[in-house]
Every structure is written in structure tokens, then in C-alpha cells.
Amino acid sequence: KVAESLALYLSTKHIVARAYHASLETTEKNETYRSLLNDEIQVVVATIAFGMGIDKSNSRFVVHMSLPKTIENYYQEIGRAGRDGLPSSTLLLFSASDIVEHKRRISEQPASEYQKVAYEKLEKIAKFSSSQLCRHQQVATYFDDAISPCLTRCDNCVDGEKESIDISHEALKLLSSVYRTGQRFG
């Protein structure tokens, strides 16, 4: 539903876009993929299932509309951009609700080593996504590689140091007011 509604929205903004997800008929999925390869459409709004078969070297932009489950997933998915070696960009949009949803899905699995590892990987992608360190360096470190900060390619390196503000006192006031209203305000 999300892929379809976003593709429709983009179409209303004169961006030629199509949805791609597992629930579509095979003929429709094949037509969308053919149209993308032939540059007849500009955008494919897809679930991660689409990325597994993409072999289009001149993709320039990959956008995540929610937090991937793991850094491995993120790295594999952004790797769809710029396969021809030319500059490409990625954008990760997410909210805390993505983390909550991932945790809910993990908790539905039987308690096991898988569940423990899934929680650990989710914690790592959540930290990666909100970190102020070089993103290229973080991905390399995750895969046991060592590189210098990119300095000019990721958002954190381009933006430089950001000012941090301690809002602990204000947060405590907010939580106190929520508690005092019986958690039924608004």
C-alpha cells in the first residue's frame, strides 16, 4: 500500500513513477522492470524485494522511506546506485516508529539466538542512522575494514560538527507533566 500510494503521489507531481511489490501480478512487475531498464519511467517505488533483482548500472538515487532492518540490508540496497562508477546519492528517512515496528516484528518470533542477533543488528542500524560520525567509515568498520573519514561525501562529513544541546531538564519536565495528567493529555 505504501509503495502504491507514494508512486501515485509522485505521478501527481509529474514524476513518472510505478510501484513494485510482491503483491503485484508478475506481468505488471515485469512491465515495470522493463520500463525502468528502457528509461521509460524515472522512479520505481519498491519494497526491498525489487532491489534483489535490479541490474541497472545508471541508477543515481536510492531513497529509504524507513529504517532498514540491518546495516547489511542498508549496504546492499544503497549499492544499487552508481554501479557504473558515476556519482550517485542515497537518502535515509526514518523515525523512531520504524525501530518500534522492527522490534515488534522481532518479538513475534520465538525466543532464540535469531531473536537476540536481530535485536543487536537493529540496535546497530539505529545507532548508525543517528550518529554524527562519517557514514562511510561506520559501514567499513561494521564489515571489519578500516578507512579514513570520507570528508566530502556523507552528510556528517559535509555538515561538519553539529552543536549538541542538553535537553535533559526539559525532557524530564515533559515526562513529569505526562505522568501528572494520568497519561491522558491531548
N, C-alpha and C positions, 0 to 999 in steps of 0.2 A: 504494500500500500504506500509506503514512504517513497519508494523508487518511482512509482507511477505518479504520485502527486507532485513530486519535485520535477519530473520530466514535463508534466503538464504546465506547471508554473513557469519553467524556463521557456516553453513554447509560447506562452502568452507574452514573454519579453523578447520575442523574435530570435530566440536561440534554438536552432534545430536540435532537438533532444528526443531520445527514446529511452524507455525503461527496459531493464533486463533483469530478470529474476527467475528463480526455479519454477514458479507457478505459471509462467507463460507457456503457451504451446511451442513445441520445438520449431515449427515453421516460422513463428514470429521471432524467436530468439535467433534463428539462423539468418533471417532477413535483417535484423538489427545489426548483427555482427558483419554481414556482407556490406551493409550501408556504411558502417564505420570504416571498414577496410578500404572502401572506394571513395572515402571522404564525402559521402552524400549527407552525412549528419555530423554535427560538430561535437555533440556530447552524448555519452551513454551514462545514464543514471542507473547504477547497478548495485546489487548485493555483491559480496565478496566472491560468490560463485562465478561471476563473469570474469574476474581477474585471472582465474586459474587457466583460462584458455586464450587470453589475449596475446597476440603476437603482432603488434603494430608498433613499429620502431619509432614513429614520429609523434607519439603522444607527448604533449607538452605540459599537461597539468593534471594532477591527481588530487582530488579533494576527498577527505574523510568527513562524513557528516556526523560521525560518532566515534567514540574511542574504540580502536581495535582491541581484541582480547589479549594480545601479547605483542612484544616487540618483534618477534619473528613474523607475525602476521603483518604488522605495520611495514616492516622492511620489504617483505615480499610484495606487498601491494604498491608501495611507492616506487618499487623497481620497475613498474610498468611505464613510468615516464622517462623519456630521454634515452631509450635503448639505442638510438642512432648516435649517441655521444654529444648531441647538441644540448644547450642549456634547457632545463625543464624545472618546473616548480611543483611543490606539493603543499597542501594546506590541511591542517588537522583542526577540526572544530569539534568540541566536546563539552560536556557538562558533567557535574558530579552525578547526575541521574544516570549517566552511562555506566559509571562504576557501580552504582546501586543495582542496576539491571544485570550487569555481568555477575555480581555477587549472588543475586537471586538465582540465576541460572546455574551457577556452580553449586549452590546449596541444595538444589533439586537433585543433584547426582548423589548416588550412595557414597557414604563416607569411605574414602580410600586414599591411596597415595596420589591418584589423579587429582582429587579434590584439593589436596594440600598444595601440589605443584601449580594447579590452576590459580589458586589464591595468590601464591608467590609471584607468578607471572603477571597477574593483574596488578599487583602492587607495583611491580617494576614499570609497567607501561604507564600507570597513573603518575608515578614519580617522574618518569621521562617527560611526560606531557606538560607537567607544570614546573619543570626545572628551569633554571636560568643558565645552565651550563651549555656548552656547544653540543648541538644535537648530533652532529656527525661523530664527534668524539664519544658521546654516550653510546651510540649504536655500535661503534667499533669496540669499545670496552665491553659491551654486553656480549659480543662474539669473540672475546679474548684477543682482541687486536689492540694495538696502541698507535694512535695518530695524534698529531698536534691539532689544536682547535682550528677550524676552517677559516676563521676571522672574517670572511666576506660572503659566506653562502647561507648560513642558517639565521633564523630570526634572532636568536640570542646573541650571536656574534655581531651581526649588523647593528642591532639596537644598543649593544654595549651594556654597561652596568645600569641596573634599574634601582631606583630608590625604594627601599622597603620601609613600610610603616607598621609599627606595632599597634594593632587594634585589639589587643587582648582585653583591655579595660572596657572598651565599647562592646565587644562581643559578650563579655560577662553581664553587662547591663541588659543587653538584648535577651540573653537566655534567662536572666532573672525575671524580666517582665513577662516572658512567655510562661514561665513557671507560675508566677503570681496570678496570671489570668486563667489558671486552670488549663492551660494549653488549648484554649478555645477562643483565641482572638482572631478577628478578621475573617 
